[in-house]
Amino acid sequence: MANATIWPGSSSFFPGDTPFGFYDYDYQFQTDADKVADFCARRLGFPLVDVELQPTNFYTAFEEAVTTYGNEIYAFKVRQDFLSMEGASTGSNLNNAVIQPNFGAIVRMSNQYGEEAGVGGTVTWYTGSFDTTSGQQDYDMTAWANASASLSAGDTIEIKRVFYESPPAIVRYFDPYAGTGTGMMNLLDTFGWGNYSPAINFLLMPINYDLQKIQAIEFNDQIRKSQYSFELVNNRLRLFPIPTVNGGKMYFEYIKNSERNNPIMANSAGLVSNVSNVPYANPKYIQINSIGRQWIFEYTLALAKEMLGYVRGKYGTLPIPGAEVTLNSADLITAATSEKNLLLDRLRSFLEETSREKLLERRSLEADYKQKELNLVPQPIFIG
């Protein structure tokens, strides 16, 4: 059986001794690397027992522990702030940035409602027109789109607004021929208000009077007259009343369905689109505080214990004078797995306790307790 390589009792770290070299030129990492190697070897029983690991094994575990710590920290930050990060530039490192919550992602998600209402959004509204034909009441807007809207193959349009309606009732508020003539003109002229809009009527009567007069004009036109109107079903436009002349222009606004159905935000290249391209890098070891470093030391020990278990499992037994000793590989691997899981759970629990939600809850409770304490303070009565 081959002889196992034994920990020599000391080490001297140089850049290049770790697999990836993430922290090799961080002088604090260089200083701690040999200390951590000595710490792990002693915790594994050296010098009372041989430890079948070399300095490079401890350095590897140390680098992995620092990287794991950073990954857990930044994964928590991504979960906490992704709505505010989505759409940000991927070119800015966020390791030491304070993330300011914003409504960017929420506004993007709600743009669709503005698009449908015609008051915002990212879908362009186009303007079109066609000539009416005397005696023709129905017009196929899909046929118009195929001929005039410059559509790509398979695209369609949706009509959003048709400019075919009677003038607003307010312009005929004082029209004696509207069918609902008002008797206040002489009164307004007497006070010198004849040239003003009905907005001044609140001086003489409530606003609901104006609303009722406007509604009366609209009902009169709708019931007693041929009111301008239209019906739009499946992009087929029906006009009321039927046009009686040729060449009258009919204007409308429409959108292209391909633009509304496009899920890709315009000019989104180079922006955060998912958790994999949020610009977090490996942490700087020198900036990790003592709390984080203690976690890293313990996780390094668990990794070293795991490696030692696999090494001893390979050798199985070691010869001694007159016999062989069975190594404790299974015990080491079991203990290492348990310790790693416990350390990860402890870190994640700590991060969860420092989440924005938990901190706000704690602050709210603190304010409640302060208020209860202040309520116990005697309130003096001031007599002036």
C-alpha positions in Angstrom: 0.0 0.0 0.0 1.3 3.5 -0.9 2.2 5.8 2.0 -0.1 8.7 2.6 1.3 12.2 2.3 1.3 13.8 5.8 0.7 17.4 6.8 4.2 18.8 7.4 3.2 20.9 10.3 3.6 24.3 8.7 3.0 26.0 5.3 3.9 29.1 3.3 1.3 30.5 1.0 2.2 32.0 -2.5 -0.1 33.3 -5.2 -1.1 30.4 -7.4 -1.5 27.9 -4.7 -5.3 28.0 -5.0 -7.2 26.4 -8.0 -8.9 29.7 -9.2 -6.8 32.4 -7.6 -9.8 34.5 -6.8 -8.2 36.0 -3.7 -4.5 35.2 -4.1 -3.4 38.8 -4.3 -5.5 39.9 -1.3 -2.8 40.4 1.3 -5.3 39.6 4.1 -6.2 36.3 2.4 -2.4 35.6 2.1 -2.0 36.2 5.8 -4.9 34.1 6.9 -4.3 31.2 4.5 -1.5 29.7 6.5 -3.3 30.4 9.8 -6.4 28.7 8.6 -4.3 25.7 7.4 -2.7 25.4 10.8 -6.1 25.9 12.5 -7.7 23.1 10.4 -4.8 20.7 10.9 -4.9 21.2 14.7 -8.7 20.7 14.8 -8.2 17.4 12.8 -5.9 16.1 15.5 -2.4 17.2 14.5 0.2 16.6 16.0 -1.3 13.8 18.0 -2.4 12.1 14.8 -1.2 12.3 11.3 -3.3 14.4 8.9 -3.1 13.1 5.4 -3.5 16.5 3.7 -1.1 19.1 2.3 -1.2 22.9 2.4 -2.7 23.1 -1.0 -5.7 21.1 0.2 -6.3 23.6 3.0 -5.8 26.6 0.6 -8.4 25.0 -1.7 -10.9 24.6 1.1 -10.3 28.2 2.3 -10.9 29.6 -1.2 -14.1 27.6 -1.6 -15.3 28.7 1.8 -14.8 32.4 1.0 -16.6 31.9 -2.4 -19.5 30.0 -0.8 -19.9 32.8 1.8 -20.0 35.4 -1.0 -22.4 33.4 -3.1 -24.8 33.0 -0.1 -24.6 36.8 0.7 -25.2 37.9 -2.9 -27.9 35.3 -3.7 -29.8 36.7 -0.7 -29.3 40.3 -2.0 -30.6 39.2 -5.5 -33.7 37.6 -4.0 -34.3 40.7 -1.8 -33.9 43.4 -4.5 -34.4 41.7 -7.9 -37.4 43.8 -8.7 -35.3 46.9 -8.2 -32.3 45.4 -10.1 -34.1 44.2 -13.1 -33.4 46.5 -16.1 -30.3 48.0 -14.5 -27.0 47.9 -16.3 -24.9 44.8 -16.1 -21.7 46.8 -16.4 -21.7 48.2 -12.8 -20.4 46.0 -10.0 -23.0 45.9 -7.2 -20.8 44.3 -4.5 -20.6 47.5 -2.4 -23.5 49.3 -3.8 -26.5 50.3 -1.6 -29.6 49.1 -3.6 -32.3 51.8 -3.7 -35.8 50.3 -4.1 -37.7 51.6 -7.1 -40.9 51.0 -9.1 -39.1 50.4 -12.4 -40.1 46.7 -12.8 -43.6 47.3 -11.4 -44.2 50.2 -13.8 -43.0 47.9 -16.7 -45.4 45.2 -15.6 -48.3 47.7 -15.4 -47.6 49.4 -18.7 -50.0 47.0 -20.4 -52.9 48.7 -18.6 -51.8 52.1 -19.9 -51.5 50.7 -23.4 -55.1 49.4 -23.4 -56.4 52.7 -22.0 -54.4 54.8 -24.4 -52.7 56.7 -21.7 -49.1 55.3 -21.7 -47.2 52.1 -22.3 -44.7 51.2 -24.9 -46.9 50.2 -27.9 -47.1 52.8 -30.6 -50.5 54.1 -31.7 -50.7 54.8 -35.4 -53.1 57.0 -37.2 -54.9 55.9 -40.4 -57.8 57.1 -42.6 -59.9 56.0 -45.5 -62.5 57.5 -47.8 -66.2 56.8 -47.1 -68.4 55.6 -49.9 -72.0 56.8 -50.3 -74.4 54.2 -49.3 -71.7 51.9 -47.8 -72.2 51.3 -44.1 -69.6 48.5 -43.4 -65.9 48.7 -43.9 -63.3 45.9 -43.5 -60.4 47.4 -41.5 -58.4 44.2 -41.8 -58.4 44.6 -45.6 -57.4 48.2 -45.2 -54.5 47.2 -42.9 -53.2 44.6 -45.4 -53.2 47.3 -48.1 -52.1 50.4 -46.2 -50.6 49.6 -42.7 -47.2 48.2 -43.8 -47.6 45.0 -41.8 -45.2 42.1 -41.7 -46.3 38.6 -42.6 -48.9 37.3 -40.2 -49.4 40.6 -38.4 -52.7 42.2 -37.7 -54.0 45.5 -36.3 -56.4 46.4 -33.6 -58.5 49.6 -33.9 -58.2 51.6 -30.7 -60.2 54.8 -31.5 -62.5 56.0 -34.2 -62.9 59.7 -34.8 -66.6 59.6 -35.7 -68.7 61.3 -33.0 -70.8 64.3 -32.6 -69.4 67.5 -31.0 -69.4 67.5 -27.2 -72.6 68.7 -25.6 -70.9 71.5 -23.8 -70.4 73.5 -27.0 -74.2 73.7 -27.3 -74.9 74.4 -23.7 -76.4 77.8 -24.6 -77.8 76.7 -28.0 -81.5 77.6 -28.1 -82.0 75.0 -30.8 -80.5 72.1 -28.8 -83.9 71.1 -27.6 -83.0 71.8 -24.0 -82.6 75.6 -24.2 -81.6 77.3 -21.0 -83.3 80.4 -19.7 -80.4 82.0 -17.9 -78.8 83.9 -20.8 -80.6 87.2 -19.9 -79.6 86.8 -16.3 -76.0 86.2 -17.2 -75.9 89.2 -19.5 -77.4 91.4 -16.8 -74.5 90.6 -14.5 -72.0 91.0 -17.3 -71.2 87.3 -17.5 -72.6 86.6 -20.9 -69.2 86.1 -22.5 -68.0 83.6 -19.9 -68.2 79.8 -20.0 -70.7 77.8 -17.9 -67.9 77.2 -15.4 -69.1 80.4 -13.6 -72.6 79.0 -13.0 -71.6 77.6 -9.6 -72.2 81.1 -8.4 -75.9 80.8 -9.0 -76.5 77.0 -8.9 -74.8 73.7 -8.0 -72.6 71.9 -10.5 -75.0 69.0 -10.8 -77.3 71.4 -12.7 -74.7 71.8 -15.5 -74.3 68.0 -15.6 -78.0 67.4 -16.0 -78.2 70.0 -18.8 -75.3 68.4 -20.7 -76.9 64.9 -20.2 -80.2 66.2 -21.5 -78.6 67.5 -24.7 -76.8 64.1 -25.2 -80.1 62.2 -24.6 -82.0 64.5 -27.0 -79.5 64.0 -29.8 -79.4 60.2 -29.2 -83.1 59.7 -29.2 -84.6 62.4 -31.4 -81.8 62.8 -34.0 -79.6 60.7 -36.2 -76.7 60.6 -33.8 -73.2 60.0 -35.1 -72.0 56.6 -33.9 -70.2 53.4 -35.0 -70.0 49.8 -34.2 -66.6 47.9 -34.3 -66.7 44.1 -34.2 -63.7 41.9 -35.3 -62.2 44.9 -37.1 -65.3 45.4 -39.2 -66.5 49.0 -38.8 -70.2 49.9 -39.2 -71.1 53.6 -39.4 -74.3 55.3 -38.2 -75.8 57.1 -40.1 -75.0 55.6 -43.5 -72.7 58.0 -45.4 -74.4 59.9 -48.2 -71.4 61.3 -50.0 -68.2 59.9 -51.5 -64.7 60.9 -50.3 -65.4 61.8 -46.8 -62.3 61.1 -44.6 -62.7 58.7 -41.7 -59.8 58.9 -39.3 -58.9 56.3 -36.6 -56.0 55.1 -34.4 -54.7 51.5 -34.3 -51.9 49.4 -33.0 -50.0 46.5 -34.5 -50.6 43.3 -32.6 -47.0 42.1 -33.3 -45.7 45.1 -31.2 -48.1 44.5 -28.3 -47.4 40.8 -28.3 -43.6 41.3 -28.3 -42.3 40.3 -24.8 -38.8 41.8 -25.4 -38.2 45.2 -24.0 -36.7 47.6 -26.6 -33.0 48.4 -26.1 -32.6 45.8 -23.4 -29.2 44.6 -24.4 -26.7 45.0 -21.5 -29.4 45.1 -18.9 -30.1 42.8 -16.0 -32.7 40.2 -17.3 -32.4 37.4 -14.8 -30.6 36.4 -11.6 -27.6 35.0 -13.6 -26.5 38.3 -14.9 -27.0 40.5 -11.9 -23.5 42.1 -11.6 -22.2 40.6 -8.4 -18.6 39.4 -8.3 -16.6 37.3 -5.7 -16.3 39.2 -2.5 -13.1 41.0 -1.4 -11.8 39.0 1.5 -10.2 42.0 3.1 -13.7 43.6 3.4 -15.3 40.7 5.2 -15.8 41.4 8.9 -14.9 39.1 11.8 -18.4 37.5 11.8 -18.1 36.4 8.2 -14.5 35.3 8.7 -15.4 33.0 11.6 -18.1 31.4 9.4 -15.5 31.0 6.7 -13.0 29.3 9.1 -15.6 26.8 10.3 -16.7 26.0 6.7 -13.1 25.6 5.7 -12.6 23.1 8.5 -15.7 21.2 7.4 -14.4 21.0 3.8 -11.0 19.9 5.0 -12.6 17.2 7.1 -14.6 16.0 4.1 -11.4 15.9 2.0 -9.6 14.0 4.7 -12.5 11.5 4.9 -12.2 10.8 1.2 -8.4 10.4 1.4 -8.7 8.0 4.3 -11.4 6.1 2.5 -9.1 5.5 -0.4 -6.3 4.2 1.8 -8.7 2.2 4.0 -6.2 0.9 6.5 -2.7 1.9 7.7 -0.1 -0.7 8.7 1.3 -0.6 12.2 3.8 -3.0 13.8 2.1 -6.4 14.0 -1.3 -5.1 12.8 -3.3 -2.6 10.7 -5.5 0.3 11.8 -8.8 1.0 10.1 -9.2 4.7 9.3 -12.4 6.7 10.3 -13.3 7.9 6.8 -17.0 7.3 7.1 -17.2 9.2 10.4 -15.3 12.2 8.9 -17.5 12.4 5.8 -20.7 12.2 7.8 -19.6 14.8 10.3 -18.4 17.1 7.5 -21.7 16.9 5.6 -23.7 17.6 8.8 -21.4 20.6 9.7 -21.6 22.1 6.2 -25.4 21.9 6.2 -25.7 23.4 9.7 -23.3 26.3 8.7 -25.3 27.0 5.6 -28.6 26.9 7.5 -27.2 29.2 10.1 -26.0 31.7 7.6 -29.2 31.7 5.6 -31.2 32.1 8.8 -29.1 35.1 9.8 -29.6 36.7 6.4 -33.3 36.1 6.6 -33.4 37.8 10.0 -31.7 40.9 8.4 -34.1 41.1 5.5 -36.0 44.3 4.8 -39.2 42.7 6.0 -37.8 41.5 9.3 -36.0 44.7 10.0 -39.2 46.8 9.4 -41.1 44.4 11.7 -38.5 44.8 14.4 -38.5 48.6 14.0 -42.3 48.6 14.3 -42.2 46.5 17.4 -39.5 48.8 18.9 -41.7 51.8 18.2 -44.7 50.1 19.9 -42.6 49.3 23.0 -41.2 52.8 23.2 -44.7 54.2 23.0 -45.9 51.9 25.8 -42.9 53.0 27.9 -43.6 56.7 27.3 -47.3 56.2 28.2 -46.1 55.2 31.7 -44.4 58.6 32.2 -46.5 60.9 34.4 -48.1 63.7 32.4 -47.8 67.0 34.3 -50.8 69.4 34.3 -49.8 72.9 33.3 -51.6 75.7 35.0 -51.0 79.1 33.4 
